[in-house]
């Protein structure tokens, strides 16, 4: 009786086919794993940005609390009382300072959100930082030193269209600049302000520096501008930290929040 079996050629063909199949399977597994890592990083960025945006809108909702009725035009925005919140203190396209009791303990806090472009020497991607300090009852708000901690990184937008938004540094593997690829993401100002009738407030400075126009940037904005603020729109455009494995592009996304504020100056 002749024993049945595989010839050497058949064995080699079978091993070759098995190797090809395993290569395809493991290649697909590797692709799925890379895709998972990309989506996981994107989800983390979106979640982090969303939580930060929620924090901003919650903070803004406390602006002007408590005791908005005690104010008059002669002590705003210089009232140093630790139990009085004067609402908006300084505004720009990239920085906002306001007063409110954010934790409900009866002591008014000074809250500041600020774009930080120092990592890229005045260019984006930037970060948005948050500072919360208590009023001490004696020091003017704009003389208090902020303490920044929480932040969102890899932010693409800054001052907005028509105001020379910050350049976005970097390029893709094909040497196309990020400033070109993500140009649509850089033209939204981080902060926009609307009056009680829903009209956009114009004349808001790009930042709170001591140079540029308007000339009152050192104190944020003129009293007449601060007095108009009733709604603040916050836009955060963020780029992911991991590129897509197929396109080699870094996914970007946009988040927007709207906050109605109690402004005692209105």
Secondary structure as UniProt FT lines:
FT   HELIX           8..61
FT   HELIX           68..70
FT   TURN            73..74
FT   TURN            76..78
FT   TURN            82..83
FT   STRAND          88..91
FT   STRAND          95..100
FT   TURN            102..103
FT   STRAND          109..116
FT   TURN            118..119
FT   TURN            121..122
FT   STRAND          123..124
FT   STRAND          126..134
FT   HELIX           141..143
FT   STRAND          148..155
FT   TURN            161..162
FT   TURN            173..174
FT   HELIX           178..181
FT   HELIX           183..186
FT   STRAND          191..194
FT   TURN            196..197
FT   TURN            215..216
FT   HELIX           217..219
FT   HELIX           223..226
FT   TURN            227..228
FT   STRAND          231..243
FT   TURN            245..247
FT   STRAND          250..260
FT   TURN            264..265
//
